[in-house]
Amino acid sequence: MIRELVPKYYLEQNNNCAEALLHAADEALSLNLPPEAFRLVAGYGSGMGCGLTCGAISCAVAVVSQLAVGARAHETPGFKRACAGCVAALREALGGADCREIAPRLKTRETRCLRTVELAADALEAYLKENGLL
């Protein structure tokens, strides 16, 4: 569901990993996010531009937030655990959490980080289903 939309947003529309995953999740899950949401996460691409936490992982947590949080994170029971679980699921799927760990294994000249974003989409969707967020 989410994965099928990743090439559209990543390759065809030339979004970065963070933007592409959020756009794909937005469309697949009918999140109805405003355009501003995508600008807010743009800086997460390439591990926040310095190889740290993968932008796809950061945006997976954003999707969990959108689906799980009521008024505030602190007023949402189990939210911290939900975020940690999502990160753990994506780390397992990607073989790490940092862009500098993931990119050397999955990035190609032809498709850049497409494989990473597709794997992240699969892991996110599985996590959401397993945890009753879909």
C-alpha positions as CSV (number, residue, x, y, z in Angstrom):
1,M,0.0,0.0,0.0
2,I,2.6,2.6,1.1
3,R,5.5,1.0,-0.8
4,E,3.7,1.2,-4.1
5,L,3.5,5.0,-3.9
6,V,7.2,5.5,-2.9
7,P,8.6,5.6,-6.5
8,K,6.0,8.2,-7.5
9,Y,7.1,10.6,-4.8
10,Y,10.8,9.7,-4.6
11,L,11.8,9.2,-8.2
12,E,9.1,10.9,-10.3
13,Q,8.6,13.9,-8.1
14,N,12.2,14.1,-6.8
15,N,11.4,14.3,-3.1
16,N,14.0,13.3,-0.6
17,C,13.6,10.1,1.6
18,A,11.7,11.9,4.3
19,E,9.3,13.8,2.1
20,A,8.7,10.7,-0.1
21,L,7.8,8.4,2.8
22,L,5.5,11.0,4.3
23,H,3.8,11.7,0.9
24,A,3.3,8.0,0.2
25,A,1.9,7.4,3.7
26,D,-0.3,10.4,3.4
27,E,-1.9,9.2,0.2
28,A,-2.0,5.5,1.1
29,L,-3.5,6.1,4.6
30,S,-5.7,9.1,3.7
31,L,-4.0,11.2,6.4
32,N,-5.0,14.4,4.7
33,L,-1.8,16.3,5.7
34,P,-1.5,19.9,4.8
35,P,1.2,21.0,2.4
36,E,3.1,22.6,5.3
37,A,3.7,19.1,6.8
38,F,6.0,18.1,4.0
39,R,8.1,21.3,4.3
40,L,8.4,20.6,8.0
41,V,10.1,17.2,7.4
42,A,12.2,18.2,4.4
43,G,15.3,18.8,6.6
44,Y,15.2,15.2,7.7
45,G,16.5,14.0,4.4
46,S,20.1,12.5,4.2
47,G,20.0,12.0,7.9
48,M,19.3,15.7,8.6
49,G,21.9,16.5,6.0
50,C,24.8,15.0,8.1
51,G,24.3,11.3,8.0
52,L,22.5,10.9,11.3
53,T,19.0,9.4,11.7
54,C,17.6,8.3,8.3
55,G,14.9,10.7,7.1
56,A,12.6,7.7,6.3
57,I,12.8,6.6,10.0
58,S,12.1,10.1,11.2
59,C,9.0,10.3,9.0
60,A,7.8,6.9,10.0
61,V,7.7,8.2,13.6
62,A,5.8,11.3,12.2
63,V,3.2,8.9,10.8
64,V,2.9,7.1,14.1
65,S,2.5,10.4,15.8
66,Q,-0.3,11.5,13.4
67,L,-2.2,8.2,14.0
68,A,-1.6,7.8,17.7
69,V,-1.5,11.2,19.4
70,G,-4.6,12.9,20.6
71,A,-4.0,16.5,21.9
72,R,-0.4,16.0,23.0
73,A,2.2,13.3,23.2
74,H,2.4,13.5,27.0
75,E,-1.3,12.9,27.2
76,T,-1.1,9.8,24.9
77,P,-0.6,6.6,26.9
78,G,2.0,4.3,25.4
79,F,3.2,6.9,22.9
80,K,6.8,6.8,23.8
81,R,6.8,3.0,23.5
82,A,5.0,3.2,20.2
83,C,7.7,5.5,18.8
84,A,10.5,3.3,20.2
85,G,8.8,0.2,18.7
86,C,8.5,1.9,15.3
87,V,12.2,2.9,15.3
88,A,13.2,-0.6,16.3
89,A,11.2,-2.1,13.5
90,L,12.7,0.2,10.9
91,R,16.2,-0.3,12.3
92,E,15.8,-4.0,11.9
93,A,14.5,-3.6,8.3
94,L,17.2,-1.2,7.3
95,G,20.1,-2.7,9.2
96,G,20.7,0.5,11.2
97,A,19.2,3.8,12.0
98,D,21.7,6.3,10.7
99,C,22.0,7.3,7.0
100,R,25.7,6.8,7.1
101,E,25.2,3.2,8.1
102,I,22.3,2.5,5.7
103,A,23.4,4.4,2.5
104,P,26.6,2.4,1.8
105,R,24.6,-0.8,1.6
106,L,21.4,0.3,0.0
107,K,22.0,3.5,-2.0
108,T,22.7,3.3,-5.8
109,R,23.7,5.9,-8.3
110,E,20.6,5.1,-10.5
111,T,17.9,5.1,-7.9
112,R,19.6,6.8,-4.9
113,C,17.8,5.7,-1.7
114,L,14.7,4.3,-3.3
115,R,15.4,0.8,-1.8
116,T,15.7,2.3,1.7
117,V,12.4,4.2,1.4
118,E,10.6,1.1,0.1
119,L,11.9,-1.1,2.9
120,A,11.0,1.7,5.4
121,A,7.5,1.8,3.9
122,D,7.1,-2.0,4.3
123,A,8.3,-1.9,7.9
124,L,6.2,1.1,8.8
125,E,3.0,-0.5,7.3
126,A,3.7,-3.8,9.1
127,Y,4.3,-2.0,12.4
128,L,1.1,0.0,12.1
129,K,-0.9,-3.1,11.4
130,E,0.7,-5.1,14.2
131,N,0.1,-2.4,16.7
132,G,-3.5,-1.6,15.7
133,L,-2.8,1.8,14.3
134,L,-4.4,1.0,10.9
